[in-house]
Amino acid sequence: MTTTILPAAKYDLRVPRYTSYPTAPHFGPAVTAEVYQRWLGALDPAAPLSLYVHIPFCDEMCWFCGCWTKIVKRYEPVRSYLDALAGEIALTAGALPARMAVRHLHFGGGSPTMLTPQDWLAVTADLGRRFAFAEEAEIAVELDPRDASEDYIAALAQAGVTRASIGVQDFDAEVQKEINRHQPFAVVEQVVGWLRAHGIGDINLDLMYGLPRQTEAKVEAMVDLALQLAPARVALFGYAHVPWMKSHQKLIDETTLPTADDRLRQFAVASARLTAAGYRPIGLDHFARPDDGLSQALSAGRLRRNFQGYTADDAPILIGLGASAIGNLPQGYVQNVQPLADYRRAIAAGRLPTARGIALSTDDRLRRTIIEELMCGLSVDLDAVCAAHGTPVEMLSLEKERLAPLVADGLMKIDAGRITVTEAGRPFVRIIAAAFDTYLQPGRAQHSRAV
């Protein structure tokens, strides 16, 4: 794959990553615990669902991190949290109309690697009692190789884990020093070996570009090392420098960050390396082997986007469990409280720990479909989507006008009612999607850079 290099400064904008629409900053207090409980009770008991479990702990802060997490040096807070999590699992399952079928379970953080092997088995066994896991269900976990032991990997396998996403970021020692994450290649290689030895063969690697002191040469070397591990998928995320939201990012020297043009070139060289090795570009920033589920979902038109990024999971319900976790139901989005004390208090009171959310309007559903199709397949038939949602396509004429400069720059095409993102436009697809976002307030610095 070749990527045309435009002056990135022209499109150096701040827009959402569109893991949902509307995006999380627009959730509000109208969706209460009582509302969420009604939503759960109204679900179709025959509909499959997915689960996301948030483990909000790490033992060290990585300065690049954009997740919600707490640094702990003792295990007692983790154990206390797991007790509250068990309470939320019981409350949530009790609010459902039946013991519903699960297609996909994802553990994220923070770092789920903080759990002991015994607690891993206990949490997954509890979920297995409350929900009916399909035989082919995927169980995925985000993994910090610095903390993983072979005993831990063995517990993952015993719990039925089928996929592991390993946080790498970069293998370069100088870059690692700048982001406070010392992680030699040998450590990652050893963990990959343990995973495969214990039968967990679906391995994802999370890489980053745009990190402090990264160069094109370092990014190429990073990808070459990653390819030695033969992952099924690679996520190539652009570092999101948002110190006004994540104060620990102020520890990063901004003078060492690549420019917008540098970032775009880094993405281009990494993309070229991965595609030359046989990986298929997926959406904005993922790459997968042709035999991987993401590639197959893309070919079949089933690729989806959720809060963990791109997924082959097309279950219509996503239930979030744990502090700060976000769920996606047919009625709308819901997010749990973040402060751990508030989370524990809600569970102790026998109340779902809901903080906020948003009920979807007809217009939200229309625009969510357009944005997701753009983000996943780099194409959308506006006529077909509008017809399916009972909306005249003429209502989107202003959005088409906003996209004219991107058409002129060769980043996309508009043919009658169909929008197609060109290969040169792939890195800019968030900007194209943003044209359909009625909540977005230009100039507000609440989002990460688009490239």
TORLORO-44000 format. One record per residue (C-alpha): x, y, z. Coordinates in pm, whole numbers, padded with zeros to 5 digits, always signed. Example, Ala and Ser with C-alpha at 12.3 -4.5 7.8 and 13.67 -1.06 7.14 Angstrom:
2
+01230-00450+00780+01367-00106+00714
This chain:
451
+00000+00000+00000+00123+00347-00083+00008+00659+00097+00023+01005-00060+00191+01249+00177+00003+01578+00196+00108+01866+00420-00050+01730+00737-00081+02076+00893-00379+02145+00664-00572+01868+00838-00403+01884+01179-00741+01901+01352-00875+01762+01677-01165+01525+01622-01305+01218+01802-01180+00865+01742-01543+00763+01685-01548+00447+01892-01909+00553+01950-02156+00811+01822-02251+01027+01997-01910+01027+02164-01856+01001+02540-01812+01376+02609-02177+01419+02513-02315+01164+02760-02522+01321+03037-02694+01251+03373-03038+01182+03222-02945+00813+03193-02962+00706+03557-02928+00368+03725-03307+00335+03710-03313+00412+03338-03034+00163+03271-03214-00105+03472-03526-00054+03258-03313-00076+02942-03163-00404+03058-03500-00551+03145-03642-00458+02804-03374-00642+02605-03471-00928+02377-03377-01239+02579-03286-01419+02256-03039-01149+02146-02667-01227+02186-02452-00986+02381-02091-00899+02451-01928-00812+02781-01652-00566+02860-01484-00584+03202-01267-00293+03316-00977-00354+03556-00868+00001+03650-00528-00069+03806-00162-00060+03704+00152-00084+03916+00326+00196+03725+00203+00493+03521+00305+00500+03156+00319+00866+03058+00156+00815+02716-00150+00644+02867-00497+00775+02784-00691+00514+02984-00862+00558+03318-00649+00376+03571-00514+00390+03927-00158+00311+04034-00139+00063+04322+00156-00104+04491-00050-00342+04704-00302-00605+04596-00565-00525+04860-00734-00249+04653-00756-00487+04358-00914-00758+04570-01162-00511+04719-01251-00394+04370-01312-00751+04255-01561-00796+04540-01753-00490+04415-01724-00614+04055-01884-00944+04160-02170-00741+04304-02218-00550+03980-02213-00872+03779-02490-01010+04000-02697-00689+03982-02661-00666+03603-02743-01030+03539-03041-01000+03772-03178-00705+03574-03174-00899+03245-03487-01082+03124-03301-01414+03107-02958-01576+03133-02844-01433+02804-02594-01573+02554-02247-01416+02530-02048-01407+02205-01753-01199+02317-01583-01110+02645-01309-00848+02662-01099-00758+02967-00937-00414+02950-00779-00160+03176-00567-00034+03330-00407-00371+03320-00594-00699+03369-00246-00846+03417-00273-00713+03775-00504-01003+03867-00365-01313+04031-00422-01643+03851-00671-01744+04120-00873-01426+04083-00874-01463+03706-01037-01802+03741-01283-01673+04000-01402-01377+03789-01445-01582+03472-01623-01860+03663-01863-01603+03810-01939-01468+03464-01992-01823+03341-02255-01881+03609-02444-01559+03531-02429-01573+03151-02450-01847+02887-02125-01838+02691-02152-01961+02335-01918-02248+02251-01739-02032+01994-01726-01722+02217-01408-01518+02197-01251-01425+02530-00990-01154+02488-00759-00983+02735-00529-00682+02723-00189-00788+02852+00111-00603+02993+00407-00834+02922+00617-00672+03195+00395-00824+03466+00293-01152+03303+00423-01483+03436+00381-01826+03283+00147-01918+03570-00067-01618+03479-00074-01723+03112-00170-02077+03216-00463-01932+03417-00575-01734+03112-00579-02053+02908-00766-02241+03181-01025-01960+03189-01085-02005+02817-00901-01697+02688-00864-01719+02310-00700-01384+02223-00441-01161+02389-00364-00800+02296-00011-00712+02404+00076-00351+02471+00410-00277+02302+00401+00090+02189+00768+00084+02070+01069-00141+02124+01322+00146+02111+01492+00207+02448+01514+00584+02401+01143+00611+02319+01055+00384+02610+01250+00608+02847+01054+00912+02727+00719+00741+02801+00828+00568+03124+00780+00215+02994+01090-00005+02999+00999-00316+02801+01274-00497+02607+01184-00701+02301+01296-01020+02478+01024-00972+02741+00752-00950+02477+00899-01243+02284+00895-01461+02595+00530-01381+02672+00429-01454+02312+00602-01790+02345+00414-01868+02666+00081-01775+02508+00135-02004+02211+00265-02285+02432-00059-02270+02632-00282-02268+02324-00361-01897+02299-00267-01845+01936-00463-01531+01844-00217-01259+01941-00253-00886+01876+00025-00632+01913-00051-00269+01995+00205-00032+01841+00221+00348+01840+00354+00623+01620+00389+00989+01713+00566+00913+02041+00847+01133+02175+01179+01088+01991+01027+00851+01738+01158+00876+01382+01065+00703+01060+01367+00474+01097+01266+00380+01451+00908+00312+01344+01031+00084+01063+01253-00102+01310+00959-00131+01552+00741-00290+01284+01017-00527+01172+01058-00655+01529+00682-00691+01567+00667-00898+01249+00920-01140+01396+00649-01234+01649+00397-01314+01368+00091-01151+01530-00257-01214+01392-00336-00843+01419-00149-00518+01465-00306-00199+01595-00108+00106+01484-00234+00385+01707-00133+00748+01681-00024+00879+02021-00294+01109+02158-00124+01391+02348-00404+01538+02563-00234+01669+02880-00540+01884+02963-00728+01556+03008-00446+01330+03132-00220+01533+03360+00055+01268+03370+00120+01340+03002+00267+01672+03114+00573+01466+03211+00643+01421+02839+00869+01688+02691+00655+01833+02410+00966+01947+02222+01048+01579+02158+00714+01503+01992+00705+01453+01614+00536+01719+01403+00210+01655+01218+00404+01586+00898+00640+01352+01086+00344+01161+01228+00191+01113+00885+00520+00985+00742+00563+00749+01035+00218+00607+00974+00296+00570+00603+00622+00379+00652+00466+00149+00912+00165+00084+00689+00389+00005+00393+00595-00238+00601+00289-00421+00731+00111-00450+00397+00433-00570+00231+00439-00847+00491+00090-00960+00388-00123-00781+00646-00448-00629+00526-00530-00270+00626-00844-00259+00840-01018+00076+00874-00813+00360+01015-00531+00196+01208-00555-00185+01224-00384-00453+01017-00472-00822+01009-00365-01140+00839-00604-01252+00564-00717-01551+00772-00792-01342+01082-01148-01267+01191-01109-00893+01128-01017-00952+00764-01305-01192+00721-01547-00947+00884-01430-00669+00652-01483-00888+00346-01830-00987+00465-01935-00633+00557-01958-00727+00926-01671-00517+01061-01776-00306+01359-01622-00040+01577-01662-00018+01954-01479+00120+02255-01193-00128+02211-01142-00031+01846-01223-00253+01547-01398-00581+01611-01554-00874+01429-01812-00895+01705-02153-00792+01570-02362-00861+01882-02624-00583+01917-02564-00543+02292-02244-00455+02477-02260-00452+02857-01982-00269+03037-01881-00390+03383-01647-00213+03624-01569+00146+03714-01584+00382+03410-01695+00099+03177-01924+00197+02887-02206-00015+02748-02397+00007+02420-02758-00107+02417-03026-00068+02148-03168+00221+02350-02839+00410+02387-02509+00432+02572-02444+00406+02944-02128+00465+03149-02042+00364+03504-01906+00600+03768-01530+00649+03776-01429+00716+04138-01371+00378+04295-01529+00489+04623-01850+00587+04440-01846+00258+04251-01816+00055+04572-02086+00261+04746-02335+00205+04466-02279-00170+04468-02299-00186+04848-02636-00008+04828-02760-00266+04577-02769-00010+04296-02624-00025+03947-02321+00213+03941-02448+00423+03648-02306+00775+03611-02434+00898+03276-02530+00805+02922-02739+00910+02627-03059+00782+02468-03028+00763+02091-03249+00975+01869-03347+00886+01513-03089+01135+01386-02821+00985+01615-02885+00638+01470-02862+00767+01114-02534+00947+01174-02391+00661+01381-02447+00427+01086-02282+00669+00843-01982+00726+01069-01934+00357+01149-01950+00257+00782-01692+00523+00697-01463+00420+00983-01492+00049+00904-01530+00010+00529-01407+00355+00416-01728+00387+00216-02095+00462+00271-02402+00478+00049-02583+00782+00186-02895+00713-00023-02928+00361+00119-02859+00463+00480-03106+00752+00466-03372+00526+00312-03319+00268+00586-03366+00537+00852-03659+00709+00684-03469+01032+00629-03449+01237+00305-03091+01234+00178-03125+01606+00102-03085+01665+00477-02715+01583+00431-02646+01838+00157-02454+02066+00395-02233+01775+00502-02149+01703+00138-02050+02068+00091-01816+02050+00390-01637+01757+00230-01560+01937-00098-01202+02037+00006-01119+01673+00087-01251+01567-00252-01034+01832-00417-00729+01701-00229-00792+01345-00344-00877+01212+00002-01224+01093-00094-01475+01071-00379-01846+01141-00394-02028+00955-00670-02399+01037-00654-02490+00925-00303-02181+00713-00232-01879+00841-00042-01555+00648-00087-01238+00725+00106-00929+00689-00112-00615+00511+00007-00451+00852+00049-00747+00954+00264-00732+00655+00502-00529+00843+00767-00784+01129+00747-01102+00922+00776-01182+01067+01121-01201+01413+00962-01435+01282+00692-01655+01117+00957-01655+01438+01161-01847+01616+00885-02153+01417+00997-02110+01484+01370-02369+01738+01483-02231+01740+01841-01877+01840+01744-01774+02191+01841-01482+02304+01621-01195+02460+01811-01262+02275+02134-00944+02099+02250-01117+01795+02397-01010+01546+02131-00682+01406+01998-00514+01502+01671-00670+01351+01362-00341+01222+01215
